[in-house]
Amino acid sequence: MSSSRYQITNLGTGKATEIETLVGSEGPEVLPLGSLYRDHGVFTFDPGFMATAACESAITYIDGDAGVLLYRGYPIDQLAQHSSHLEVAYLLLNGQLPTADQFKAFTGSITRHTMLNESLLRMFGGFHHDAHPMAMVSAVVASMAAFYHDTTDIYDPRHREIFAHRIIAKIPTIAAAAYKHAQGQPFVYPRNDLDYTSNMLNMFFAVPCEDYKVDPLHAKALDLLFILHADHEQNASTSTVRLAGSTGCNPYAAISAGVSALWGPAHGGANEAVLEMLADIGDVRNVPTFLKRVKDKDAGVRLMGFGHRVYKNFDPRATIIREMCHKVLGQLGGSDDPMFELALRLEEIALQDEYFVSRKLYPNVDFYSGIIYSALGIPRSMFTVMFALARTAGWVSHWLEMIADPAMKIGRPRQLYRGPARRDYVQMVKRK
Ligand code: CMC
């Protein structure tokens, strides 16, 4: 594709600026508007970044109209079928699929970084038993800079590499510690003989008083969910990691900011909200009444797990997860799970409803993921932590890409000010 030329003209003064578009390897052309303020004294205004690219990236590509998601060029369905979360993490971090030797070295490094400093582990004791796990995870991740000083020089590539491996290795341990703290159970240390997801399941569900054997089917299902959640280009949490990281803050602080941004129900918190919604609906017979409330703008109710800023056709991850629900629930003997049946029926009814059709609202990645997490025994309050755990690979990749870019600048949006114009201070006694 070749670039196009645009002209921006002030129709009052006739002053015109020609702008040539930037052309990426995929996707629409991009108008570089950075010089508008210099040349014309005007800002651009695009709340919610509806049509604004905030950075260049070579990590993930989404075509929302065609339902395409590529990690480093590889289609998500191929990765879901053939790869593993750690291989995908390597791909996102390094840009290429690993050779056997590279993968061995990478998994070896991740495996050797799984333990947490004991003082960091003791931090969990300071939280109330019913603290939301996302609050604990975000706080503990932010605190890592206080424990791992040897990886906070962001200008040292080796520090950056160790940080990347360390956070990817330790995030399941942190998630498990949050879970065990909420359960009032003793913490279970990581086991380096287990693969990434089996180790996570063991840390979650093993107890000192009896044997626990990880079901390989559970580990595989979890691994697949992690692949699907590993990255999604410039979403709210990734953009938060980039914005925080652009200040030069330590990388753990940037990732913690991402965890906090992910927590909201419009983003990663939707998986928890979907199961709450399904429980509230309770029965297929209540679906029409529920959808009536969703369509009533005054009710302030959304069909959680539906709609996406970028996907206006279908979310390819949702299609894979729906299939996986059939398979996993079938194998686990829960194919008649009432929540899954309700979700299927809700989707079917919504997809025939003019409200959702006209707005191009389809199920997103979070519509079905919670059903699988539930089938694996993971409680609702941990769903968004699972998302954070998987997305850590993406956040770290974006942070690394940004920090290594010589053109990196602090992120600093402008605004359309609508507050009071300049006015003079009035003494309190004279105020009415
Ligand atoms: N239920 C009902 N109406 C909806 C929904 C929904 N889930 N999503 C969008 N709409 C309507 C919205 O009311 C608006 O209607 P109108 O044009 O009449 O005012 C129209 O569709 C466009 O919505 P929007 O809020 O302007 O779209 P957005 O791109 O700003 O929001 C979204 C995207 C994901 C925040 C939104 O679709 C939503 O709130 N969905 C439910 C929460 C959810 O499932 N989030 C997970 C997203 S996927 C995982 C992730 O990336 O974290």
Residues whose N, C-alpha, C, O or C-beta is under 5 A from the ligand:
A	BS01	CMC	P265 A266 H267 G268 A270 V294 V301 R302 L303 M304 G305 F306 G307 H308 R309 R359 N364 V365 D366
